[in-house]
């Protein structure tokens, strides 16, 4: 087996299958907003749903970390071919990463959770917070540029 095993799979973590079932049956149940007769989920809401729905059976590919404050992608290729097409209209991992940056998710660069992604309002069991995660505004995305096409000579 050359496949990297997920050290945080449901059989090895504090987030057990029974906890996921309890979560799904609780008042905290994830429910996307309804707008114009169609579901209007933001990127963070879809990502949260993806993680909850793949918790059983696909946790070796992507999952929340045991503490529930971050998520990790263990098999990038399988993630992009098997999971992402069901939730997003993306084909490149770089596009997925760009969306994470747009919504201000941070990649953890050190410590035991290195490589995982974190946002202060993206927490296991707290789906309602996903609606509070907003994309950076256009002004925040692009640094202000001063452009002088023709300098004034007087």
One Martini backbone bead per residue (centre of mass of N, CA, C, O) as a GRO file, in nm:
protein
  154
    1UNK     BB    1   0.086   0.043   0.030
    2UNK     BB    2   0.113   0.384  -0.099
    3UNK     BB    3  -0.102   0.497   0.076
    4UNK     BB    4  -0.178   0.747   0.269
    5UNK     BB    5  -0.256   0.750   0.589
    6UNK     BB    6  -0.493   0.870   0.804
    7UNK     BB    7  -0.441   0.978   1.129
    8UNK     BB    8  -0.758   1.120   1.131
    9UNK     BB    9  -0.948   0.913   1.128
   10UNK     BB   10  -1.234   0.802   1.275
   11UNK     BB   11  -1.072   0.562   1.422
   12UNK     BB   12  -0.842   0.794   1.547
   13UNK     BB   13  -1.051   0.994   1.674
   14UNK     BB   14  -1.272   1.215   1.834
   15UNK     BB   15  -1.428   1.195   1.558
   16UNK     BB   16  -1.682   1.009   1.548
   17UNK     BB   17  -1.943   0.853   1.407
   18UNK     BB   18  -2.138   0.920   1.640
   19UNK     BB   19  -2.086   1.223   1.637
   20UNK     BB   20  -2.179   1.273   1.348
   21UNK     BB   21  -2.465   1.172   1.400
   22UNK     BB   22  -2.532   1.366   1.625
   23UNK     BB   23  -2.489   1.618   1.458
   24UNK     BB   24  -2.707   1.556   1.234
   25UNK     BB   25  -2.943   1.545   1.472
   26UNK     BB   26  -2.911   1.822   1.547
   27UNK     BB   27  -2.960   2.168   1.559
   28UNK     BB   28  -2.681   2.205   1.389
   29UNK     BB   29  -2.781   2.156   1.132
   30UNK     BB   30  -2.717   2.180   0.808
   31UNK     BB   31  -2.844   2.483   0.630
   32UNK     BB   32  -2.902   2.624   0.356
   33UNK     BB   33  -2.981   2.883   0.190
   34UNK     BB   34  -3.275   3.031   0.054
   35UNK     BB   35  -3.284   3.142  -0.299
   36UNK     BB   36  -3.511   3.146  -0.537
   37UNK     BB   37  -3.534   2.813  -0.501
   38UNK     BB   38  -3.225   2.809  -0.434
   39UNK     BB   39  -2.925   2.718  -0.344
   40UNK     BB   40  -2.705   2.947  -0.146
   41UNK     BB   41  -2.381   2.874  -0.130
   42UNK     BB   42  -2.100   2.918  -0.001
   43UNK     BB   43  -1.790   2.812   0.007
   44UNK     BB   44  -1.780   2.741   0.315
   45UNK     BB   45  -2.048   2.578   0.315
   46UNK     BB   46  -1.961   2.362   0.111
   47UNK     BB   47  -1.708   2.270   0.260
   48UNK     BB   48  -1.851   2.173   0.511
   49UNK     BB   49  -2.031   1.966   0.373
   50UNK     BB   50  -1.807   1.798   0.255
   51UNK     BB   51  -1.681   1.712   0.531
   52UNK     BB   52  -1.934   1.576   0.647
   53UNK     BB   53  -2.004   1.380   0.399
   54UNK     BB   54  -1.689   1.252   0.410
   55UNK     BB   55  -1.637   1.129   0.698
   56UNK     BB   56  -1.762   0.870   0.569
   57UNK     BB   57  -1.523   0.694   0.357
   58UNK     BB   58  -1.318   0.980   0.301
   59UNK     BB   59  -1.102   1.050   0.540
   60UNK     BB   60  -0.833   0.979   0.368
   61UNK     BB   61  -0.857   1.255   0.199
   62UNK     BB   62  -1.060   1.429   0.395
   63UNK     BB   63  -1.050   1.631   0.708
   64UNK     BB   64  -1.091   1.688   1.010
   65UNK     BB   65  -0.948   1.750   1.282
   66UNK     BB   66  -0.977   1.640   1.600
   67UNK     BB   67  -1.034   1.945   1.713
   68UNK     BB   68  -1.202   2.110   1.466
   69UNK     BB   69  -1.010   2.378   1.355
   70UNK     BB   70  -0.932   2.194   1.103
   71UNK     BB   71  -0.816   2.094   0.773
   72UNK     BB   72  -0.728   1.808   0.561
   73UNK     BB   73  -0.531   1.705   0.277
   74UNK     BB   74  -0.408   1.383   0.171
   75UNK     BB   75  -0.539   1.349  -0.139
   76UNK     BB   76  -0.530   1.547  -0.398
   77UNK     BB   77  -0.626   1.381  -0.641
   78UNK     BB   78  -0.883   1.256  -0.515
   79UNK     BB   79  -1.009   1.522  -0.437
   80UNK     BB   80  -1.030   1.636  -0.740
   81UNK     BB   81  -1.184   1.374  -0.868
   82UNK     BB   82  -1.405   1.271  -0.635
   83UNK     BB   83  -1.510   1.544  -0.476
   84UNK     BB   84  -1.517   1.833  -0.600
   85UNK     BB   85  -1.729   1.788  -0.842
   86UNK     BB   86  -1.979   1.767  -0.628
   87UNK     BB   87  -1.936   2.094  -0.526
   88UNK     BB   88  -1.747   2.207  -0.761
   89UNK     BB   89  -1.624   2.420  -1.039
   90UNK     BB   90  -1.335   2.249  -1.035
   91UNK     BB   91  -0.992   2.138  -1.163
   92UNK     BB   92  -0.791   2.297  -0.979
   93UNK     BB   93  -0.606   2.326  -0.698
   94UNK     BB   94  -0.535   2.628  -0.727
   95UNK     BB   95  -0.834   2.721  -0.721
   96UNK     BB   96  -0.895   2.623  -0.439
   97UNK     BB   97  -0.676   2.792  -0.297
   98UNK     BB   98  -0.786   3.066  -0.386
   99UNK     BB   99  -1.052   3.041  -0.231
  100UNK     BB  100  -0.928   3.022   0.046
  101UNK     BB  101  -0.789   3.300   0.034
  102UNK     BB  102  -1.043   3.473  -0.020
  103UNK     BB  103  -1.156   3.353   0.277
  104UNK     BB  104  -0.902   3.349   0.480
  105UNK     BB  105  -0.743   3.103   0.477
  106UNK     BB  106  -0.498   2.914   0.654
  107UNK     BB  107  -0.184   2.783   0.645
  108UNK     BB  108  -0.017   2.549   0.823
  109UNK     BB  109   0.350   2.564   0.897
  110UNK     BB  110   0.335   2.446   1.198
  111UNK     BB  111   0.341   2.179   1.375
  112UNK     BB  112   0.105   1.919   1.396
  113UNK     BB  113  -0.080   2.083   1.151
  114UNK     BB  114   0.074   2.071   0.905
  115UNK     BB  115  -0.111   2.164   0.602
  116UNK     BB  116  -0.345   2.283   0.713
  117UNK     BB  117  -0.668   2.446   0.746
  118UNK     BB  118  -0.765   2.785   0.864
  119UNK     BB  119  -1.051   2.923   1.051
  120UNK     BB  120  -1.211   3.087   1.307
  121UNK     BB  121  -1.517   3.008   1.156
  122UNK     BB  122  -1.409   2.694   1.102
  123UNK     BB  123  -1.604   2.459   1.277
  124UNK     BB  124  -1.676   2.188   1.425
  125UNK     BB  125  -2.025   2.215   1.498
  126UNK     BB  126  -2.033   2.533   1.348
  127UNK     BB  127  -2.201   2.607   1.077
  128UNK     BB  128  -2.316   2.899   1.125
  129UNK     BB  129  -2.033   3.047   1.080
  130UNK     BB  130  -2.001   3.031   0.767
  131UNK     BB  131  -2.185   3.288   0.701
  132UNK     BB  132  -1.948   3.487   0.823
  133UNK     BB  133  -1.779   3.419   0.582
  134UNK     BB  134  -1.595   3.641   0.384
  135UNK     BB  135  -1.499   3.786   0.116
  136UNK     BB  136  -1.281   3.967  -0.006
  137UNK     BB  137  -1.249   4.259  -0.116
  138UNK     BB  138  -1.126   4.425  -0.378
  139UNK     BB  139  -0.943   4.612  -0.208
  140UNK     BB  140  -0.803   4.371  -0.050
  141UNK     BB  141  -0.682   4.214  -0.302
  142UNK     BB  142  -0.568   4.492  -0.411
  143UNK     BB  143  -0.329   4.686  -0.436
  144UNK     BB  144  -0.260   4.995  -0.447
  145UNK     BB  145  -0.241   5.187  -0.751
  146UNK     BB  146  -0.018   5.408  -0.900
  147UNK     BB  147  -0.099   5.585  -1.199
  148UNK     BB  148   0.126   5.737  -1.443
  149UNK     BB  149   0.113   5.814  -1.765
  150UNK     BB  150   0.148   6.147  -1.748
  151UNK     BB  151   0.356   6.361  -1.667
  152UNK     BB  152   0.380   6.672  -1.540
  153UNK     BB  153   0.485   6.960  -1.720
  154UNK     BB  154   0.592   7.302  -1.600
   0.00000   0.00000   0.00000
